[in-house]
């Protein structure tokens, strides 16, 4: 059983030339049929009978059937054709083409919308995550779009590398590059792409933590979005190649902790930020105290013994590291 189909061009010719020639031949056949009918009234003969049969067949049967082979395609549209169930090629526009009138255009079976109304309202057809009215999506010619499309999958709850549940959403930019694979290898390439995006996203997310500290220098979902986007693109592309799709871009559009742990993780982030800020403040305060003592000693402003240095260091650290405004105290005498 053949499971891989490679796209090839369908045999075709100019549709405008066939339209003009066939129309002229039909008119000529109708004229010949009328002429043969008039001659039959005067006396039937084999020539008039043959002329009537031939012109009648072409003018009323063959000619109209040839019109079925006329196909019009707009830019970035394709038409997959089969002849009695066998793939015979793909037409890619734009243009006006004539093909074998007995070929049948095909499209993914589940993409063929049903028509009608439900409860007096127009029925909706869902393609990916986009719902459009069925009446506006009738694929009577079953054309395949070659345009660049966007798939915005729903947000998912996935556990990261540390087991924390997170909410993540992605957007994928893609297009069809092999119409034969898209039609024959999968039932519905839009649904197939959506499912494979979910699978690839889970495979990538479970390998990385949501966040990492600067000291660890480890890749994370929040801090390495560009690298993860490239990995996600390659992962999805490997899965959808069988469907003839090309992934142009894949990127994360939403990233957050799940509601059940969001408050706790926010407190953790706040605590980490406070500790980092305090550490920076203490390092700066120690440097300023060291500089102050060095300046006082170098410029011989005051001669401090070890006890006074300790008291000064203590006061400066309290002033520099405190989180409240300093209340000045004026000392009018000696500290002893």
N, C-alpha and C positions, 0 to 999 in steps of 0.2 A: 504494500500500500504506500502510495506516494504521500509524504508528509511535508516536503519542502518544495515550494514553487518559486521559480525565478521569474521576475517580470520581463516580458518581451513586448515589442510593438505589434499591435494588431494590423493585419493587412487592410489597407484602406486606399481610397482615392479621393479626388476633389469632390466635395458634395455639391458645389455650385454647378460644376460641369455636368454631373449626372442629373441634377435637377432640371437644367435647361434642356438637355438632350432627351431625357425621359418624358418631359412635358410635351416637347415637339412630337416625339414618336406617338404619344397617346393621342394627341390631336390628329395626327396623320392616320392612326389606326381607326379612330372614330369616323373620320372622313371616308376612309376606305370601307368601313363597315356599312355606312349609309349608302355609298356608291354601289356596293355589292347587293344590298337589299333592294335598291331600285332596279338593278339589272335582273334580279330574281323575279320581279314582277313581270318582266317582259318574256321571260322564259328561263327556267332553271337549267344550269349546266355545271359541270364539275369545276371549272375555273371560278365561277362566281361563288360556289359553295366553299371551296378552299379559301378564297379571299375573305369571305365572311367569317369563317372559323378562325383563321389566323389573326385577322384584325380584331375580332371580338375577344379572343384570348388575351392579346396584348393590351388592348384598350381598356378592358374591364377586369382583368385578373392580374396579368404579369406586371403591367405598368404601375397600378396602385400598390402592389406588393413591394416594388422597388423603392417606393417612398419610405417604407419602414426602415430601410437601411441608412437613411439620412440622420446624422447626429450632429448636434451643435454643442460645443463645449466652451465655457468661459475660462478666463485665466485661472490657473491653479485648480483645475478640475480634471478628473480622470474618470474613465469608464472601463470597467473590467468586463470582458466579453467571453462568453462560452458558446460553443457550437455543439448542440445535442449533449450537453453535460461535460464537454471537454474544454479546458481553458485554451483559448486561441489567441489571446493577447490583450493589451491595454491601450486605449486611446488617451492621449494627454493633450490638452488644449493649449491655447485657444484656437478655434477653427471650426470649419464646416466640413464634415467628413461623410463619406459614403462607405459602408461596410456591407458585408454579406447580410441580406435582410433576414436570414434565419438565425443569426446569432442573438443571444439573450444577454442583456446587461445584468450583472449580479452585484449584490452588496451584502455585508454581514447580516445574517438572518435576523438577529435581535435588534438591529438598527432600523428595520422596516416598521414604521409606526402604524398602529391601527387607527382608523378614522372613525368618526361618529361623535356623539355627545353623551355625556353622563349627567342626568338630572338637569337637562336643558343647558349645560355649560359645555364649552369646548374641552375635549379631552386633552390632557397634557402628556407630552412625551419627554422622558428624561434621558439626556445624553450626557454622560459623566455626571457632573453636579449641576447641570443647567437644564431647566425645564422650559420647553417652548410649546406653543400650541401645535397639535398634530396637523391641523389644516395648513399651517405654514411650513410644515416639515415633510410634506409628501414627497417621497423619493420615487416618483413615477419613472424617472430615468436612472435612478439608483447611482448617482454620481458620487465619487469619492473626493473629498476635499483634500487638496495638497497644501493648504495654507498652514501657517504657523499657528498652533492652538495652545491654549493655556488650560491646565488641569489644576484646580485648586481643591485638593482633598480636604475632607473634614478633619478637624483636630482629633488627635488620638491621645489616650493615656498609656504611657509606656514607662517601664522601669529602666533607669539608667544603670551605669556600671556599678554603682553603690547600692542599688536596689530602691532608690527613691523614686516614687511615682511622679512623672512630669507630664504636662500637657504640651504637645508639639504639633505643629501644622506645617505643611510644605506646599510650594507651588512648583509645578513642572511645566516647562515650555517644550513643546514637541511638535512633530509633523510626520506625515506618512511619506516614506521614501520608496517603499516597495508595495504596490497595490495588490499584487498577487498574493504575497504573504499575509497582508492585512485582511484579505477577504477569505482565503482558503485555509490558512493555518490556525486561525482562532475564530471563535464564534462571534465575538464583538470586541474589536481592538480597543475601544474606549474603556469598556469595563475591565478588560484584561490589563490595560495600563494602570487603571486605578488600583486594582488588587495588587499588582506587582510593586507599585509605589508604596503601599502600606507595608508589604513584606520587606522591601529594601530598607525602609525607614526603621523598622524594628531591628533589623540586623545591624544597622549602623549605631543607633542610639544605645543599645545595650553594651557597646564597647567603650563608651566614654562617660565620665561623670558630668553632672550638670555644670559644675563650676570647680575650679582648682585655684589654690593660692599661688601668689607670685613666686614663692620659694620652690614649690614643687615643679613648676615649669612643665606641667603636664597638659596635654590636649584636653579640651573640654568642649561641651556643646555650646556654651556661651562665649568662650574666648577664642575658639577656632572655627568660626562659622564658615570661613572661606574654604579651608581644607576639607571640612565635613561636606560642604556643598559639592566639591569635586568628587569625593568618594561616593556620595549619594548619586550623582549623575552617572558615574561608571557602573555602580551597582544596578541601577534601574536599566541602563542601556544593555547590560549583559542579559537581563531577564526578558526584555521586550524585543530583542533583535529578531527572534523567531516570528514576530508579528509584523516585521517590516517597518518599524518605527524608529525614528531618530530623536534622541533626547538632546535638546539644545542647551537647556539650563535647568538646574534644580536647586532650589534654595529654601532655607527655613524662613517662614513668615511669622511664626508664633512660637514662643518658648517660655514656659512658666512652670512653677511647681504645682502639683495637684492641690486642690483646695484643702484636703485633709492635713497636709503638712506645710502649707504655705505660711501659716503664722509662725510655726516653730522655725522654719528655715529663715524667715525674715528676722527673727530674733537672733539667730545664729549669725547672720550676715551683719546685723547691727553690732553685735558683740565683737565680731572680728574687726569691724571698722573702728570701734572704740579702742580696742587694744592696739591696733596699728597706729592710730592717731596719738595715743598716749606714749607709745614707744618713740615716735618721732619727736614729740614734745620733750621727753626726757633727754633724748640724745642732743637736741638743740640746747636745752637748758644747761646740761653739763658742759657743752662747748662754750657757752656764754660765761659760765662761772669761771671756767679755766682761763678764758681770755681776760676777764676782769681782774683776777688775781695776778695774772702775768703783767698786765698794764700797771697795776698799782705798785708791784714790786719793781718793774723796770724804771718807771718814772719817779720812784722814791716819794710817792705821794703820802704814804703812811706805812709805818713799820708794824706789821701784824705778827703776833706770836701764833703758835699752833692753835691755842684755844680760841683766839679771836678769828682766825681763819675758818675754824670749824663753825663758829657762830655765824660768820658771814655767808659761808657756803650754805648753811641750813636756811638762812633767811632768803637768799637768792633763789634757792630751789623751790621754797614755798611760794615765792612771788611768781616765778616763771612757770611752775607746773600747776598752780592752782587754777580752778575753773571759775573763780569768782573775782570780781574787781578787788584790787588791793586797797586796804584802809591804812593810810599813812599814820605813823606814830612818831611824834617829835620827841627826841630825847634831849633834855636840857643839861644833863650832867653826865658823869661817867657811868659806865655800865657796871662798875664795881662798887 
